[in-house]
Amino acid sequence: MWRRIANVIVKDFQQFLRDKVLLVFVVVGPTAQLLMMGQATASETQHLATAIVDQDRTSDSRALIVALDNLETLDVTHYLDSAEQIDNLLDRGEVSVAVVIPSGFAATLASPPDRATVQVLVDGSSLLAGYAALGAAQGAIASVGGEVTLERTQPAIMSSPAARPLELLPTARFNPELSHSYYLLPSQLSLIVLIVTLLVSSVGIVRERETGTLEQLMVTPLRRIELIVAKATLPTLVALVDFLAMLAITVWAFGLPIRGSLALLLFVTLVFIVAQQTWGLVISAVSATQQQAVMLIFMMGILSVAFSGYLVAVENMPVVMQWASAFFPIRYYLSMLRAIMLKGASFVHIRTQLSALVLLGAASMVVSVRNFQKRLD
Amino acid sequence: MSNENDLAIETHSLTRRFKKVVAVDSLDLAIRRGEIFGLVGPDGAGKTTTIRLLCAIMSPSDGSATVAGFDVVKDAEEIKKRIGYMAQRFNLYGDLSVMENLNFFADIFAVGGEVRRDRIAQLLAFARLTEFKDRRAAQLSGGMQKKLALACTLIHEPEILFLDEPTTGVDPVSRREFWDILSDLHLRGVTLFISTPYMDEAERCSRVGLMFEGDMIVCDTPEQVKDLISGELIELRPDDLRRARDMVADLDGVLEIQTYGDLLHVFVDSAERRMSTLEDQLESEGIGVSGLRQTRPRMEEAFISLIRKRIAEGRTNNPVSSESN
């Protein structure tokens, strides 16, 4: 049994290494995508043009301006005399952020019971930049002012600086810089693993069907279960290697942390790959040609983006979509991936998600394995 | 028991239905060990389905079949150890070399050591592929690919070999080579079950079965099949094929007319009596005639005739080739 499985695996590897297009897709594609995405999201939230209205003009207010300017996120480009000029600059897109330091800032800082208020206006039409600027400004303000309250108003589009000031101090845990890469790269990582797994596994089977070799294998002593195990091995290894490579890029090139255990991360990824393969089996079962398989994978990718919590948190989806999302392994995987990498979650924290993933994987595996017959009908 | 052992393949009312068609309809077959059995019939007759049923890779809807003494439903895996199957489509790994393909199938069938080395060398020589052994299968010519596919299905020395249109799309020279290999196998006692659209190949079989719309219309030796045709055959080449055909149809003693390219094949009750009148009639209508001769009906004429008869009997709802020419 193991010998025959090994025979098929060796053959699959030979074929895989000779399939230049698939190799490029699996190696170059994800690397390029990840690098570009990382770069783009990093630059989008760096060196944002910032206008300052210093109505205080004290050493404290200047210290705050220096602190803001020293942030990588913000570049102070304009010093304005009055707050009225801000709207104009924001409207024209010359600045993305404006900070108003009111007169009396230093005085209130010096008398503790009072709370100093600094107004930060961001261009809300660029959400990422806005969040990044807010996050960064908070850090700077907090460091200078100690107990400083940030007055966050509606985005500039609403443009009424006098709107009700909110007395709140949002703090982002796990991602103190509110860096978008922290949020985006793990999602991208999970999608890459998903696509690579699906592609290598279903192409591996569908190609054999297309060329008729699957029919040929059916008349050999190779058992059904042997064929499935053998056919699952290559995609699993390829996806795992891809994951490690992409993880290395996110960690070394973009500085994402792995706060939890690497072993746990790998284990969770392996479970995800295996669970995802059952979808690969389903796709192979219904596709007559590789072209059809690739189209289904594309569709699956889009659905997975929707259901993974990549764009919209699952909890915020309509109930029906929440149910549907339960069938997509990536939903559980992405939240675990983020939890382990960014929050340092341990097994105890993710066990619910992990059990759900294992359960889903096992159930769909039973269904798809039973449907994968060593017969043509 | 001894009688049973003589049979390589036996089916009883073997039936396979798909959603809308009955691909194989109550097939009864008995094929002795060592036979070359040819399955002929137009496209869609059910040839491939029959072979798949016998290779135990498709389940019958009804009826039963035993291959090499094993039931196709219960003992599928036992059958697979004893048969070789070459599907109609190219069925090798194009991105693997000739040698790698052979080695892979040897691995799967657990043919190892000395035996494997000898057998692969033998098969390569047999298929005249020795000098191409490191070439990728996809880069072989169509004929060579077929021979390689055959070599791969022979790696475990099967008792029974199923070949589904093995020579379709193969040039005549390779086709002849291929049949030389098959004859060799036949001499070694391998049972061959071949489907083919080529009538000249059907003539080489020890028995042929004509399938049409899932039915076995006739199943006999090529000679017997040809004897089924009524009348004698006159062949001629008229100037105006269409007019000649319409005219000849009304003549006395004409049983059936088939066109064959430029040629007109006329079945008559007696060639001796009708030949001259036929010529006279055509000439009087101003249709020039050349190559007029009596000839032996071939498999092709026999099959067309049999299929037409079947259609005329109205036992079909799908007039595939009633006016095929």
Interface residues (C-beta under 8 A of the other chain):
Chain A: R3 R4 N7 V8 K11 Q14 Q15 R18 D19 T211 G212 T213 E215 Q216 L217 M218 V219 T220 P221 L222 R223 K374 R375 L376 D377
Chain B: R52 C55 A56 I57 M58 S59 A76 E77 K80 K81 I83 G84 Y85 A87 Q88 R89 F90 N91 L92 Y93 G94 D95 L96 E100 F104 F105 D107 I108 F109 A110 C152 T153
